[in-house]
Amino acid sequence: MENLLIPILTAAAVFLFIISMSSAGQSLLNREKRKLQNRLRDEQKGPAMGGSAASQLPLSITRDSNEAMGASALLARWSPLEDLHRMVVQAYPSMSLAMFMTIAGVSAFAGFSLATLMTHNGIISLVAGGLGAYFPFLLLGQKRARRQRQLAMQLPEALDFLSRVLQAGHSFSTGIQMMSEELPDPLRSEFLRCYEQHSLGQPLEDSLKDMATRIESTDFAFFITAVLIQRQTGGDLSEVLKNISNMIRQRIRLAQHLKAKTAEGRFTGYILVAFPAVMFVVVSFLNPQYAHNLTDTTTGQKMLGLAFGLQLLGLWAIRKLTTVKV
């Protein structure tokens, strides 16, 4: 067991290191994003009425929420944890940043302790602790992506519902209240929170901007921008909402079409990644001595670790190549 555990943990550690370095490199090399952030930061320092609603809205959408939301204010405002705080809010609105950090710490301690009891190897224990700490972050990313997809799929119907409410003669705030009662989760809970904030005295514009911060969707940003501009300049908001709804449906249809077109490539990649591992298991049963040359020797363990790491790297590359952003 220990002989197989060493290459697997080594490969996982190398893969996580490559992914983290790749993410850091993309963040550093994305000059356009940095320019946009600097421009928005400069706008924030300017007068409150120095620009139009359309120019000031992206600042509210892209900023991190500084409200406590149960998390320690120190953790929420510490710059290295700002992105993590935003992800926690978007994936688990009721969870605090401090609670998530506690879960990650407990998971790391559990992985370190379990590996120590099983192997009595310090390096393996450290790698297992790192994997244990990474596991909650993996679940967080999956939960956030799944919730963002659900919100995106529910948004067109929600905009049509709001458009009909406005056409019936109700006010926009009444429409928000009706959406918080009639829509399915998770979009219902977001509009419910927006309506509760507005009912407690917060301006509706600020409530909408906070909701856009929590959702952080381009499609939702279109909706908030249209609402804020309409509230200042006037116009037929119900017709604008219908146009935005149709546009979002077209984007969803295009994304699903691209997903269907890339299905073959993704499926082929998964087979190519799984095939060596399956064959290794089969050969281990048919010829155990051949497998022992890899699992019981230092050179074999290094080769297995390198192979596992390259397989995981290949899987990540395939996912990147077959993922098309719309």
Residue pairs with C-beta under 8 A, 6 or more apart in sequence:
1 118
2 118
2 119
2 121
2 124
3 295
3 296
3 301
4 295
4 304
5 115
5 118
5 119
5 124
6 121
6 124
6 301
6 305
7 301
7 302
7 304
7 305
7 308
8 304
8 305
8 308
9 115
9 124
9 127
9 128
9 131
10 127
10 301
10 305
10 308
10 309
11 304
11 305
11 306
11 307
11 308
11 309
11 311
11 312
12 127
12 131
12 308
12 309
12 312
13 127
13 130
13 131
14 305
14 309
15 308
15 309
15 312
15 313
15 316
16 130
16 131
16 134
18 309
18 313
18 316
19 316
27 33
37 62
40 58
40 59
40 62
43 50
43 51
43 55
43 56
43 59
44 59
52 229
52 232
53 225
53 228
53 229
53 231
53 232
54 225
54 228
54 229
57 209
57 221
57 224
57 225
57 228
58 221
60 209
60 210
60 212
60 213
61 209
61 212
61 213
61 216
61 221
61 224
62 216
63 213
64 76
64 82
64 83
64 85
64 86
64 213
65 76
65 85
65 86
65 89
65 210
65 213
65 214
66 76
66 77
67 210
68 76
69 76
69 89
69 93
69 96
69 97
70 94
70 95
70 96
70 98
70 99
71 85
71 88
71 96
71 97
71 98
71 99
72 96
72 97
72 98
75 81
75 85
75 97
75 98
75 101
76 82
76 85
76 97
81 97
84 97
84 100
85 97
86 213
86 216
87 140
87 141
87 144
88 95
88 96
88 97
88 100
88 140
89 214
90 144
90 147
90 148
90 214
90 215
90 216
91 140
91 141
91 143
91 144
91 147
92 100
92 140
92 143
93 189
93 190
93 193
93 214
100 136
100 140
103 136
104 133
104 136
104 137
105 133
107 132
107 133
107 135
107 136
108 129
108 130
108 132
108 133
109 129
109 132
110 132
111 128
111 129
111 130
111 131
111 132
111 133
111 135
112 125
112 126
112 128
112 129
112 132
114 128
115 121
115 124
115 125
115 127
115 128
115 129
116 125
119 125
147 186
148 215
148 216
148 217
150 186
150 187
151 186
151 187
151 190
151 215
151 217
151 220
152 217
152 219
152 248
152 252
153 252
154 183
154 184
154 186
154 187
155 187
155 217
155 219
155 220
155 223
155 245
155 248
156 245
156 246
156 248
156 249
156 252
157 183
158 179
158 183
158 187
158 191
159 223
159 241
159 242
159 244
159 245
159 248
160 241
160 242
160 245
161 178
161 179
161 182
161 183
162 175
162 176
162 179
162 238
162 241
163 237
163 238
163 239
163 241
163 242
163 245
164 238
165 174
165 175
165 178
165 179
166 172
166 175
166 237
166 238
166 241
167 238
170 178
172 204
172 227
172 231
172 237
173 195
173 198
173 204
176 191
176 194
176 195
176 198
176 204
177 195
179 187
179 188
179 191
180 188
180 191
180 192
180 194
180 195
181 188
181 192
182 188
183 191
190 211
190 214
190 215
191 211
193 211
194 207
194 208
194 210
194 211
195 207
197 206
197 207
197 210
198 204
198 207
204 231
205 228
205 231
208 224
208 227
208 228
209 224
211 220
211 224
212 220
212 221
212 224
219 244
219 248
219 251
222 244
222 247
222 248
223 241
223 244
226 237
226 240
226 241
226 244
227 237
230 237
230 240
251 326
254 326
255 324
255 326
258 324
258 326
262 322
262 323
262 324
265 318
265 321
265 322
266 318
266 319
266 322
269 314
269 315
269 318
269 319
269 322
270 315
270 318
272 314
273 311
273 314
273 315
273 318
276 307
276 311
277 311
280 291
283 290
283 291
284 291
293 300
294 300
294 301
294 303
294 304
295 301
295 304
